[in-house]
Amino acid sequence: MTSVSLPAGRSIARDYRTPVVDVLFLTTVATVTFAKLQWEVAGTLSFSDVVTAVFLAAFGWTRLERGDGRLTRCAAVTFAFFLAFLVVYLIGYFNLETSQSLAQWTKGMVKFLLHFLFLVAGVALVIRRGARFYWLTLGAFCGGVMANGAYGLAQLAYAETTGGNLDELFVQPVTGGDSKINIYGAIGGANVFRVNALTGDPNHLGIELSVPILILLPLYLRMERRNPWRLRILAAIAFLVVVQLATLSRSGLVGLAAGLLVLAVPYRRLLFTARFLVPLAVVAVGLLAFVAQRAEFFRQVLRSRLQTEGSGTSTHFVVYDFIPDVVAVHPAFGLGLNNFSVYYEFVTGRTNFGPHSFYVATFVETGMIGALVFAAFIVYLVRRTGATRRLGRALADAGDVLALRVRPLGWGLTAALVATLVSNVFYLTMTFYYFYVVALLAIVPPAVFARRPDRAP
């Protein structure tokens, strides 16, 4: 009999592949921006929430069946943040004063449990499945956003040519709800449409689009000339930029600009090469040719979007006035999760009105303690993107070609995170499901790409 010895400290790798779990996970990642696909069942239940619930059940069952209760270090840290947020929200429960407050808190808790547990399970899954599965996850997310954008442009074309509502044909029969493309106003008797696609608001879509644009751009800039994915990524970026402009979202564009400033630090030389300038010029010329056909119409639209004195703009600033008032009453843990709208209705009489700022929501609903926990979580995400960049630099020093992927990925994730943080000064998308996928994409790379094939997962 021939004996085989293994090097000390090395264990036999287990096969963690479970096709059903993988498909459920990737389906969730691809549909996290499809907010219109929802139903009013014991609150608002989205398609991605349903898939998440099934994914968590399948993931938990496979772990239980294998007797595997281990968590990677990243998953354990993420679970610790889950517990910290859970404690804040549970203590905030005791500040609720009405049945309406309780109903809002319950809806917020259901979403939080689904989304953060998905994050914990997703981190554990992707790290065990390895680098290839990470790229599949990133591809599923970017593909889902692109599918959302494609529907948005079809929605816009249908509205412009027929005046109809594409949602009536494809979305409403499925959800039974009332949804349509956003109508910003009218100029010369012609409606000004803003693409919202399958999201709830064009500003939400604009902010979400910035993430794949900023992640893909540095990967494109550093990709080998003959790599077939280079032109595919370029086409994806150009398409996403066009959809971004169709949203007319100021917050989305401000966030995108902030992310581009981050990328300008390491890629400032590449930004003045033909690889970047030629595609940019082609997109710009195409847009100018399109705009020139209705120059006066678009000039008025642009002038309107650049104004900062309208009632809509003032609302974004006024909500910050509520922070000291609420903190004075409930300084530690706030009014309770998802309860800004209840407080706003009590003060102004307006119902179901969100804070229009993630930071206002954090202070008002979770107090100073909740804000500190959130700040710690953001610091953790920033440190993980920094670790990805440092890993890419180390790989480059070692002459490893993987550096051409890892370091640009680290910078792209950093820029996407900065863009999201900036955009949420005046919007509330960091409570949405897509942000948990962004967090997952930021947490995982250092653990995945530092691993070599001869190491156990």
C-alpha positions in Angstrom: 0.0 0.0 0.0 1.3 3.4 -0.9 1.2 6.0 1.8 0.8 9.8 1.1 2.0 12.3 3.6 0.6 15.9 3.8 2.7 18.8 4.8 2.3 19.9 8.5 -0.5 22.3 9.1 -2.3 21.6 5.8 -5.7 20.1 5.7 -7.8 18.4 3.0 -10.1 21.0 1.4 -13.8 20.4 1.7 -16.1 20.8 -1.2 -18.5 23.6 -0.2 -20.3 23.8 -3.5 -24.1 23.6 -3.2 -25.7 24.6 -6.5 -29.1 25.5 -5.0 -27.5 27.7 -2.4 -25.3 29.4 -5.0 -28.1 30.1 -7.4 -30.3 31.6 -4.6 -27.4 33.7 -3.5 -26.6 35.0 -6.9 -30.3 35.6 -7.7 -30.5 37.8 -4.6 -27.4 39.7 -5.5 -28.7 40.3 -9.1 -32.1 41.6 -7.9 -31.3 43.8 -4.9 -32.1 47.0 -6.9 -35.5 45.7 -8.2 -37.5 47.6 -5.6 -40.7 47.7 -7.6 -41.0 43.9 -7.5 -42.7 43.9 -4.2 -46.0 42.9 -2.6 -48.0 44.2 0.4 -47.9 41.0 2.5 -47.5 41.6 6.3 -45.8 44.9 5.3 -43.8 45.3 2.1 -42.1 42.2 0.9 -39.8 42.4 -2.2 -38.8 39.7 -4.6 -35.2 39.8 -3.3 -36.5 39.4 0.3 -38.4 36.3 -0.6 -35.3 34.8 -2.3 -33.2 35.8 0.6 -35.4 34.0 3.1 -35.2 30.8 1.0 -31.4 31.3 0.6 -30.9 31.7 4.4 -33.0 28.6 5.1 -31.0 26.6 2.5 -27.7 27.9 3.7 -28.5 27.1 7.3 -29.8 23.6 6.4 -26.6 22.7 4.5 -24.5 23.9 7.4 -26.6 21.9 9.9 -26.6 18.8 7.7 -22.8 18.9 7.5 -22.4 19.7 11.2 -20.5 22.8 10.2 -20.9 25.7 12.5 -17.6 27.5 11.8 -17.3 31.0 10.7 -14.4 32.7 8.9 -12.9 35.6 10.8 -14.6 38.1 8.4 -18.0 36.5 8.9 -17.5 36.5 12.7 -16.7 40.2 12.7 -19.7 40.9 10.5 -21.9 38.9 12.8 -20.5 40.9 15.7 -21.7 44.1 14.0 -25.0 42.4 13.4 -25.3 41.8 17.2 -24.3 45.4 17.9 -26.9 46.9 15.6 -29.5 44.4 17.0 -28.9 45.5 20.6 -29.3 49.2 19.5 -32.5 48.5 17.8 -33.9 46.4 20.6 -33.1 49.0 23.2 -34.7 51.6 20.9 -37.9 49.6 21.1 -38.5 50.9 24.6 -38.7 54.5 23.2 -41.7 53.6 21.0 -44.9 55.4 22.1 -47.7 54.5 19.7 -49.0 51.5 17.8 -47.9 53.2 14.6 -44.4 53.5 15.9 -44.4 49.8 16.7 -45.6 48.9 13.2 -42.8 50.9 11.6 -40.2 49.4 14.0 -41.4 45.9 13.2 -41.1 46.5 9.4 -37.7 47.9 9.9 -36.6 45.0 12.0 -37.8 42.4 9.5 -35.8 44.1 6.7 -32.7 44.5 9.0 -32.8 40.8 10.0 -33.1 39.6 6.4 -30.5 41.9 4.9 -27.8 41.7 7.6 -28.1 37.9 8.0 -27.7 37.7 4.3 -24.5 39.8 4.6 -23.1 37.4 7.2 -24.0 34.3 5.3 -22.8 35.8 2.0 -19.4 36.7 3.5 -19.1 33.2 4.8 -20.2 31.6 1.5 -18.0 33.7 -0.9 -14.9 33.3 1.2 -15.3 29.5 1.2 -16.1 29.4 -2.5 -13.1 31.4 -3.5 -11.9 34.0 -6.0 -13.9 32.7 -9.0 -17.1 32.9 -7.0 -16.3 36.4 -5.9 -16.1 37.5 -9.6 -19.4 35.7 -10.2 -20.9 37.7 -7.4 -19.6 41.0 -8.7 -20.8 40.1 -12.2 -24.3 39.2 -10.9 -24.5 42.6 -9.1 -23.3 44.6 -12.1 -25.5 42.5 -14.4 -28.6 43.1 -12.3 -28.0 46.9 -12.2 -27.5 46.8 -16.0 -30.7 44.9 -16.5 -32.4 47.5 -14.3 -30.9 50.3 -16.5 -32.0 48.6 -19.7 -35.6 48.4 -18.4 -35.3 52.1 -17.5 -34.2 53.2 -21.0 -37.1 51.1 -22.5 -39.4 52.7 -20.0 -38.2 56.2 -21.1 -38.4 55.3 -24.9 -42.0 54.0 -24.4 -43.1 57.1 -22.5 -41.5 59.5 -25.0 -42.9 57.8 -28.1 -46.4 56.8 -26.9 -46.9 58.7 -23.6 -47.7 55.4 -22.0 -46.5 53.7 -18.9 -44.4 50.6 -19.5 -44.9 49.5 -15.9 -48.6 48.8 -16.7 -47.5 46.1 -19.1 -44.7 44.4 -17.2 -44.7 45.4 -13.5 -48.2 46.1 -12.4 -49.6 42.7 -13.5 -47.0 41.0 -11.4 -47.1 43.1 -8.3 -50.7 44.5 -8.4 -49.2 47.9 -7.3 -49.3 51.3 -8.9 -45.9 52.3 -10.4 -44.7 54.4 -13.3 -41.8 56.4 -14.7 -41.1 59.6 -12.8 -42.5 62.8 -14.4 -40.3 65.7 -13.3 -42.5 68.4 -14.9 -43.5 69.8 -18.3 -41.8 72.2 -20.7 -43.7 73.6 -23.6 -46.4 71.0 -23.1 -43.9 68.1 -23.2 -43.4 66.0 -20.1 -39.9 65.7 -18.6 -39.3 62.1 -17.7 -36.8 60.8 -15.2 -35.8 57.2 -15.4 -36.5 55.2 -12.3 -36.5 51.7 -13.9 -37.3 49.1 -11.3 -36.3 51.3 -8.3 -38.7 53.4 -6.4 -37.1 56.8 -7.3 -34.8 58.1 -10.0 -32.4 59.4 -7.4 -32.2 55.9 -5.8 -31.3 54.5 -9.3 -28.7 57.3 -9.9 -26.9 56.6 -6.6 -27.0 52.8 -7.1 -25.6 53.2 -10.7 -22.4 54.9 -9.3 -21.3 51.7 -7.6 -20.7 49.5 -10.7 -19.4 52.4 -12.7 -16.7 53.1 -10.1 -15.8 49.5 -9.5 -15.5 48.6 -13.2 -13.6 51.8 -14.3 -10.2 51.0 -12.7 -10.5 47.3 -13.7 -11.0 48.5 -17.3 -8.1 51.0 -17.1 -5.6 48.3 -15.9 -6.9 45.4 -18.1 -4.6 44.0 -20.7 -5.2 45.2 -24.3 -6.1 41.8 -25.7 -8.3 40.7 -22.9 -11.8 40.2 -24.4 -13.4 41.5 -21.2 -11.8 44.9 -21.7 -14.2 46.0 -24.4 -17.2 44.4 -22.6 -16.4 46.3 -19.4 -16.0 49.5 -21.4 -19.4 49.0 -23.0 -21.0 48.3 -19.6 -19.5 51.5 -18.2 -20.7 53.6 -21.1 -24.2 52.1 -20.9 -24.4 52.8 -17.1 -23.3 56.4 -17.6 -26.0 57.0 -20.1 -28.6 55.6 -17.7 -27.1 57.7 -14.9 -27.6 60.9 -17.0 -31.2 59.8 -17.8 -32.1 59.8 -14.1 -31.3 63.5 -13.8 -30.1 62.7 -10.2 -28.0 65.4 -8.7 -27.1 63.2 -5.7 -26.1 60.4 -8.0 -23.8 62.7 -10.0 -22.3 64.3 -6.9 -21.6 60.9 -5.5 -20.1 59.8 -8.8 -17.9 62.9 -9.0 -16.7 62.2 -5.5 -15.8 58.6 -6.4 -14.0 59.8 -9.6 -11.9 62.2 -7.5 -10.8 59.2 -5.4 -9.8 57.3 -8.6 -8.0 60.4 -9.9 -5.3 59.9 -7.2 -3.9 56.5 -8.4 -5.0 56.7 -12.0 -4.4 60.4 -12.9 -2.0 59.4 -15.6 -4.3 56.9 -17.2 -7.1 59.4 -17.2 -5.2 61.4 -19.9 -4.6 58.5 -22.2 -6.5 57.4 -25.3 -7.9 54.4 -23.3 -10.0 56.8 -21.2 -10.4 59.9 -23.4 -11.5 58.3 -26.6 -14.5 56.3 -25.2 -15.4 59.4 -23.1 -15.4 61.6 -26.3 -17.5 59.0 -28.2 -20.1 59.0 -25.4 -20.0 62.8 -25.1 -20.4 63.3 -28.9 -23.3 60.9 -29.0 -25.1 62.7 -26.1 -24.5 66.1 -27.6 -25.9 65.0 -30.9 -29.0 63.7 -29.1 -29.4 66.8 -27.0 -28.9 69.1 -30.0 -32.2 67.9 -31.5 -34.1 69.5 -28.6 -31.5 72.0 -27.4 -33.9 74.5 -25.7 -35.9 71.7 -24.0 -32.7 70.2 -22.4 -31.4 73.7 -21.6 -34.4 74.3 -19.4 -34.2 70.9 -17.8 -30.5 71.5 -16.9 -31.2 74.9 -15.6 -34.0 73.5 -13.4 -31.8 70.7 -12.0 -29.0 73.2 -11.2 -31.2 75.4 -9.1 -30.7 75.1 -5.3 -33.5 77.3 -4.1 -36.6 75.2 -4.8 -38.8 73.6 -2.1 -37.5 70.1 -2.9 -33.9 71.3 -2.2 -34.8 73.1 1.0 -36.5 69.9 2.3 -33.1 68.1 2.1 -31.6 70.7 4.4 -34.6 71.3 6.8 -34.5 67.6 8.0 -31.1 68.2 9.6 -32.9 70.6 12.0 -34.6 67.6 13.6 -31.4 66.1 14.9 -30.8 68.3 17.9 -34.5 68.2 18.8 -34.7 64.5 18.9 -31.2 63.9 20.4 -32.3 66.2 23.3 -35.2 63.9 24.1 -33.6 60.5 23.3 -29.9 61.1 23.0 -28.6 57.5 23.4 -30.9 55.3 21.2 -33.2 57.7 19.4 -36.9 57.3 18.5 -36.6 53.7 17.3 -35.7 52.0 14.1 -37.7 53.2 11.0 -39.6 55.9 13.0 -38.6 59.1 11.4 -41.7 59.2 9.4 -43.9 58.9 12.5 -42.0 61.8 14.2 -42.2 63.9 11.0 -45.9 63.4 10.8 -46.3 64.4 14.4 -44.3 67.7 13.8 -45.5 68.6 10.3 -48.6 66.6 9.5 -47.0 65.0 6.5 -47.5 61.2 6.4 -45.0 58.5 5.3 -42.2 61.0 4.7 -38.6 59.8 4.9 -35.7 61.8 6.3 -34.0 62.3 2.9 -30.7 61.7 4.6 -29.2 58.5 5.9 -27.3 60.5 8.5 -30.4 62.2 9.8 -32.2 58.8 10.0 -29.3 57.4 11.9 -29.2 60.1 14.6 -33.0 60.4 14.9 -33.8 56.7 14.9 -30.8 55.2 16.7 -29.3 58.1 18.6 -25.6 58.7 19.4 -25.0 55.0 20.2 -26.4 53.9 16.9 -24.4 56.5 15.1 -21.2 55.3 16.7 -22.0 51.7 15.8 -22.6 52.7 12.2 -19.4 54.8 12.1 -17.5 51.7 13.4 -19.0 49.6 10.6 -18.0 52.1 8.0 -14.5 52.2 9.4 -14.4 48.5 9.1 -15.5 48.6 5.4 -12.9 51.3 4.7 -10.2 49.2 6.3 -11.1 46.2 4.3 -10.9 48.2 1.0 -7.5 49.4 2.2 -6.4 45.9 2.9 -7.4 45.0 -0.7 -5.3 47.8 -2.1 -2.3 46.8 0.1 -2.7 43.1 -1.0 -2.7 44.3 -4.6 0.5 46.2 -4.0 2.2 43.2 -2.4 1.2 41.0 -5.3 2.7 43.5 -7.7 5.9 43.6 -5.7 6.0 39.8 -5.9 5.4 39.9 -9.7 2.0 38.2 -9.5 -0.3 39.1 -12.4 -3.3 38.9 -10.0 -2.2 42.4 -9.0 -3.8 43.7 -12.2 -7.1 42.7 -10.8 -6.8 43.1 -7.0 -5.4 46.6 -6.7 -7.9 48.2 -9.2 -10.7 46.3 -7.4 -9.6 47.8 -4.1 -9.5 51.3 -5.5 -12.9 50.8 -7.2 -14.5 49.6 -4.0 -13.0 52.5 -2.1 -14.4 55.0 -4.7 -17.8 53.3 -4.7 -18.0 53.5 -0.9 -17.0 57.1 -0.9 -19.7 57.9 -3.6 -22.3 56.1 -1.6 -21.4 58.0 1.6 -21.5 61.3 -0.2 -24.8 60.7 -2.0 -26.5 59.7 1.2 -26.0 63.2 2.7 -29.3 64.0 1.0 -30.7 60.6 0.3 -31.5 57.4 2.1 -30.2 54.5 0.1 -27.8 53.0 2.6 -30.7 51.3 4.3 -31.6 49.6 1.0 -30.6 46.1 0.2 -28.0 47.0 -2.4 -25.8 48.5 0.2 -25.4 45.2 2.0 -24.1 43.7 -1.3 -21.7 46.6 -1.5 -20.5 45.9 2.0 -20.1 42.2 1.1 -18.0 43.1 -2.0 -15.8 45.3 0.2 -15.3 42.8 3.1 -14.4 39.7 1.2 -11.5 40.4 -1.2 -8.5 40.4 1.3 -9.5 37.0 2.5 -10.3 35.6 -0.9 -7.3 36.8 -3.0 -4.6 36.3 -0.4 -5.3 32.6 -0.5 -3.2 30.4 -2.7 -4.4 27.2 -4.5 -2.3 25.0 -2.2 -4.0 26.3 0.9 -7.2 24.9 2.3 -10.2 27.2 2.0 
